[in-house]
Amino acid sequence: MGTFFHKNLVASNNTVIVFDNRGIGDTTIGTKPFSIKQFANDTIELLEKLGINKKIDVLGFSLGSLIAQEIALNHPEKIRKLILYGSTDGVGKRCCCCFG
């Protein structure tokens, strides 16, 4: 589903950057502890290394949605649009309007 989504729905009008977080896929683990905050900081560092200085649209799915929320909270100047898909608030609370 992810490949279809990226190629057909998002990429048709946008440049899409898809990457693995540290310790996932073929990435190295590094020396910093894993946390949502660290993954968000890694993402900001990646954008800086790629020379992306304009506001961006961020789509986060599942774990990526938690990272996207962290980026929006700590680096709001970087975000133009925030799209959360398959997300939660990260603390296990359920939305009363959705679950009654």
N, C-alpha and C positions, 0 to 999 in steps of 0.2 A: 504494500500500500504506500509506503513512504516514497519509493522511487516514482511511482505513478503520480503521486501528489506533487512532488517537486517538479517533475518534468512537464506535466500537463496543466496544472492549475496555477502554479506560482511562477515558474520560469518563463512562461510565454511573454510576460511584460516586465520582468525584473532580472537583475543579476542575482543569482542564488549562490550563497556560500554554505556548503554543508561540510561539517567536520566532526571528528570524534573528540570527545573530551579525554583528558589524561586518564590512562589506565583502561580505556575502552577501545576495542578494535585493535589496530596495529600501532597505537600510540605508546609512548613510554610512560612509565608511572611517575617519574620525577621524584622530587624530595619533599614537596609540600603535601600536607594531609588533604585528603579528599573532603570537600564540602561544597555545598551549593554556592557559597560565597566565593570559594576558590575557583570553581568552574566559571563563575561570572567574571571574575578578574582575568582568568585565562582568555575568555572571549574578548574582553576589552583590549587585552594585550595583542591578540591576533588582529583585531581591527586596526590597531595602531601600526603594527608591523606591515600590514597590507596597505597602509597609507590612506585608509578610509576615514575621512575627517568630517563628512557630512552626517546629518541625522539619518538613521536607518529604520527600516521596517524589520521587526523581529517576529518570527513565527517560532514558537516553542511547543513541542509535543512531548507529553509525559514528563520525564526528567528535564527535558529542554524547556518545558513551560515553567518549571520552578527556577531554572537558571535565568530565563527571560524576565521573570518577576524580580529577581534579585538585581539584574542589570537595570531595570526600570526604576527600582527604588534607589539605587546607589549611583546611577549615572543617567538621570533623566534627560540631561542635555544631549545624549547620544540617540535617543529614541524618537522617531517620528510616529510610528504605529506599532502597537504591541498586540500580537495575535496569540492567544493561548488556546491550545487544543489538547484535549485529554488531560486536563489540569486539576489541581487542588490548591488549597491555600498552604499546603505543606505541614499543617499541624493536625490534620485528621478531623477537622470540624466539617459537619455537613451543612449544606445550605437548606434552610427551612423551607424556602419556596420550591425547592426541587424534590425534597424527600419527606415533607410534611411533618 
